[in-house]
């Protein structure tokens, strides 16, 4: 019980101090806990998506905290915005659209609108998405803490013992992070082409999730169609980012 109380105390302190981020020493001072104790709790909160750490080591609320707060103040608002985004993508492309989000070391599909075009897609709402073979998962991991990526690699990769493989995956994630999208072609589901883009919270500048469109690869046979779909997904992710 004490561990739960301390974890919530740390999370509350980050929310109260707010601003442009909170340092470990500030959290220790605010909570009255030792820096080493605070570090243990923030590690768990980061892995679960409730906190995020910037490149300058400052801590702020993560996507899970933002989503939880939004559901308290307006239970339907966030879900409505997500559904509207996915419906718009489906209307524009005729394809299946969905949102993925990080929970611990897993990437889950949290919302989906089935397309009007036929598609055999393995992903279902609430299902774990393979973290290394799907654009919608890689985009999410590209903005995750390195420790989360490493834990996901150890848990899900068939090459978990291959340090070189992990380094290559980090390099791939860096490319995705720089260009702000990813594409997969027959990686997760044979014959399925998909594109995904990150939804970054304007409140914390942290990762909320990813928006993706997937369809039969044969319907994306031309560069013009692929480019048009990519633009739609990137624009949709950007719009949703401004609303989270």
C-alpha positions as semicolon CSV with decimal commas, in nm:
position;residue;x (nm);y (nm);z (nm)
1;X;0,000;0,000;0,000
2;X;0,287;0,235;0,082
3;X;0,434;0,184;-0,266
4;X;0,100;0,275;-0,426
5;X;0,074;0,592;-0,216
6;X;0,429;0,695;-0,303
7;X;0,371;0,632;-0,673
8;X;0,060;0,849;-0,669
9;X;0,245;1,115;-0,469
10;X;0,513;1,132;-0,737
11;X;0,255;1,148;-1,016
12;X;0,060;1,421;-0,836
13;X;0,379;1,622;-0,780
14;X;0,457;1,621;-1,152
15;X;0,103;1,740;-1,226
16;X;0,118;2,015;-0,964
17;X;0,463;2,148;-1,051
18;X;0,380;2,134;-1,423
19;X;0,547;2,408;-1,624
20;X;0,803;2,298;-1,879
21;X;0,898;1,985;-1,689
22;X;1,015;1,874;-1,347
23;X;1,360;1,755;-1,246
24;X;1,429;1,452;-1,030
25;X;1,568;1,672;-0,752
26;X;1,256;1,892;-0,756
27;X;1,037;1,583;-0,728
28;X;1,242;1,451;-0,437
29;X;1,209;1,785;-0,260
30;X;0,835;1,812;-0,330
31;X;0,752;1,457;-0,219
32;X;0,998;1,428;0,067
33;X;1,133;1,106;-0,082
34;X;1,497;1,029;-0,158
35;X;1,613;1,075;-0,519
36;X;1,679;0,701;-0,551
37;X;1,326;0,621;-0,434
38;X;1,172;0,876;-0,671
39;X;1,379;0,732;-0,955
40;X;1,234;0,384;-0,897
41;X;0,878;0,512;-0,914
42;X;0,924;0,735;-1,216
43;X;1,082;0,445;-1,405
44;X;0,760;0,247;-1,363
45;X;0,541;0,548;-1,447
46;X;0,740;0,612;-1,765
47;X;0,716;0,248;-1,872
48;X;0,338;0,258;-1,819
49;X;0,301;0,581;-2,016
50;X;0,191;0,800;-1,722
51;X;0,509;1,009;-1,730
52;X;0,752;1,102;-2,003
53;X;1,111;1,224;-1,984
54;X;1,242;1,483;-2,228
55;X;1,586;1,491;-2,386
56;X;1,686;1,729;-2,105
57;X;1,577;1,472;-1,842
58;X;1,278;1,678;-1,728
59;X;0,959;1,492;-1,643
60;X;0,604;1,571;-1,749
61;X;0,271;1,390;-1,770
62;X;0,255;1,116;-2,032
63;X;-0,015;1,018;-2,275
64;X;-0,190;0,784;-2,031
65;X;-0,223;1,063;-1,773
66;X;-0,354;1,305;-2,034
67;X;-0,609;1,053;-2,157
68;X;-0,717;0,977;-1,800
69;X;-0,759;1,345;-1,725
70;X;-0,958;1,402;-2,041
71;X;-1,193;1,117;-1,954
72;X;-1,258;1,269;-1,611
73;X;-1,347;1,616;-1,737
74;X;-1,532;1,502;-2,047
75;X;-1,575;1,125;-2,069
76;X;-1,674;1,127;-2,434
77;X;-1,463;1,411;-2,574
78;X;-1,141;1,224;-2,650
79;X;-1,320;0,915;-2,779
80;X;-1,535;1,137;-3,001
81;X;-1,232;1,313;-3,149
82;X;-1,060;0,982;-3,218
83;X;-1,370;0,834;-3,377
84;X;-1,422;1,144;-3,591
85;X;-1,061;1,127;-3,712
86;X;-1,092;0,761;-3,807
87;X;-1,427;0,809;-3,978
88;X;-1,283;1,092;-4,187
89;X;-0,991;0,874;-4,296
90;X;-1,225;0,590;-4,384
91;X;-1,445;0,825;-4,588
92;X;-1,145;0,966;-4,774
93;X;-0,973;0,635;-4,848
94;X;-1,233;0,361;-4,817
95;X;-0,976;0,177;-4,607
96;X;-0,955;0,063;-4,245
97;X;-0,820;0,322;-4,002
98;X;-0,714;0,275;-3,641
99;X;-0,527;0,426;-3,347
100;X;-0,253;0,247;-3,153
101;X;-0,114;0,335;-2,812
102;X;0,165;0,219;-2,583
103;X;0,073;0,043;-2,260
104;X;0,375;-0,072;-2,067
105;X;0,590;-0,254;-2,322
106;X;0,296;-0,341;-2,549
107;X;0,141;-0,145;-2,835
108;X;-0,236;-0,191;-2,845
109;X;-0,505;-0,103;-3,095
110;X;-0,744;0,121;-2,896
111;X;-0,990;0,228;-3,169
112;X;-1,077;0,122;-3,524
113;X;-1,311;0,203;-3,810
114;X;-1,344;-0,077;-4,063
115;X;-1,312;0,033;-4,424
116;X;-1,568;-0,010;-4,697
117;X;-1,310;-0,195;-4,906
118;X;-1,257;-0,566;-4,826
119;X;-0,956;-0,642;-4,607
120;X;-0,821;-0,936;-4,409
121;X;-0,654;-0,758;-4,117
122;X;-0,538;-0,936;-3,802
123;X;-0,562;-0,630;-3,579
124;X;-0,864;-0,595;-3,350
125;X;-0,946;-0,335;-3,086
126;X;-0,769;-0,429;-2,763
127;X;-0,522;-0,654;-2,943
128;X;-0,145;-0,628;-2,911
129;X;0,025;-0,516;-3,233
130;X;0,361;-0,681;-3,313
131;X;0,608;-0,409;-3,210
132;X;0,871;-0,477;-3,477
133;X;0,666;-0,569;-3,783
134;X;0,393;-0,304;-3,797
135;X;0,419;0,065;-3,884
136;X;0,159;0,157;-3,622
137;X;0,371;-0,002;-3,348
138;X;0,709;0,126;-3,466
139;X;0,581;0,484;-3,481
140;X;0,473;0,461;-3,118
141;X;0,802;0,305;-3,007
142;X;0,998;0,570;-3,199
143;X;0,886;0,824;-2,938
144;X;0,911;0,596;-2,635
145;X;1,184;0,590;-2,372
146;X;1,486;0,380;-2,466
147;X;1,423;0,160;-2,162
148;X;1,072;0,084;-2,290
149;X;1,204;-0,009;-2,635
150;X;1,466;-0,236;-2,479
151;X;1,206;-0,404;-2,257
152;X;0,976;-0,453;-2,555
153;X;1,264;-0,601;-2,756
154;X;1,351;-0,845;-2,478
155;X;0,988;-0,947;-2,439
156;X;0,874;-0,981;-2,799
157;X;1,172;-1,013;-3,032
158;X;1,275;-1,354;-3,159
159;X;1,628;-1,208;-3,171
160;X;1,624;-1,074;-2,815
161;X;1,982;-1,189;-2,754
162;X;2,109;-1,013;-3,068
163;X;2,255;-0,679;-2,953
164;X;2,322;-0,586;-3,314
165;X;1,956;-0,638;-3,397
166;X;1,852;-0,402;-3,119
167;X;2,097;-0,137;-3,240
168;X;1,956;-0,163;-3,591
169;X;1,605;-0,132;-3,455
170;X;1,699;0,184;-3,264
171;X;1,844;0,326;-3,587
172;X;1,519;0,244;-3,766
173;X;1,321;0,418;-3,492
174;X;1,542;0,725;-3,521
175;X;1,462;0,748;-3,893
176;X;1,090;0,716;-3,817
177;X;1,113;0,984;-3,550
178;X;1,285;1,224;-3,789
179;X;1,043;1,180;-4,081
180;X;0,731;1,147;-3,860
181;X;0,575;0,846;-4,034
182;X;0,634;0,481;-4,114
183;X;0,514;0,236;-4,378
184;X;0,489;-0,141;-4,379
185;X;0,416;-0,363;-4,677
186;X;0,318;-0,727;-4,612
187;X;0,512;-0,734;-4,284
188;X;0,241;-0,807;-4,028
189;X;-0,034;-0,928;-4,261
190;X;0,060;-1,062;-4,602
191;X;-0,078;-0,850;-4,883
192;X;-0,155;-0,554;-4,655
193;X;-0,001;-0,209;-4,697
194;X;-0,019;0,038;-4,408
195;X;0,102;0,384;-4,315
196;X;0,112;0,538;-3,967
197;X;0,195;0,878;-3,817
198;X;0,246;0,989;-3,456
199;X;-0,008;1,171;-3,242
200;X;0,198;1,395;-3,015
201;X;0,024;1,569;-2,726
202;X;0,041;1,948;-2,750
203;X;0,015;1,959;-2,372
204;X;0,332;1,763;-2,294
205;X;0,494;1,731;-2,639
206;X;0,486;1,359;-2,563
207;X;0,359;1,054;-2,745
208;X;-0,014;0,985;-2,726
209;X;-0,031;0,718;-2,995
210;X;-0,037;0,668;-3,370
211;X;-0,297;0,698;-3,644
212;X;-0,282;0,440;-3,922
213;X;-0,457;0,340;-4,242
214;X;-0,430;-0,015;-4,377
215;X;-0,558;-0,174;-4,694
216;X;-0,491;-0,440;-4,954
217;X;-0,150;-0,372;-5,110
218;X;-0,293;-0,401;-5,461
219;X;-0,502;-0,089;-5,398
220;X;-0,184;0,105;-5,320
221;X;-0,004;0,002;-5,636
222;X;0,082;0,352;-5,757
223;X;0,306;0,612;-5,600
224;X;0,030;0,872;-5,636
225;X;-0,213;0,669;-5,424
226;X;0,050;0,593;-5,161
227;X;0,157;0,958;-5,137
228;X;-0,202;1,079;-5,113
229;X;-0,277;0,832;-4,834
230;X;0,041;0,926;-4,650
231;X;-0,059;1,293;-4,657
232;X;-0,408;1,215;-4,528
233;X;-0,269;1,014;-4,237
234;X;-0,003;1,270;-4,146
235;X;-0,259;1,552;-4,158
236;X;-0,505;1,351;-3,947
237;X;-0,237;1,275;-3,687
238;X;-0,137;1,641;-3,675
239;X;-0,497;1,751;-3,624
240;X;-0,553;1,495;-3,350
241;X;-0,227;1,604;-3,186
242;X;-0,367;1,955;-3,150
243;X;-0,669;1,812;-2,967
244;X;-0,489;1,598;-2,710
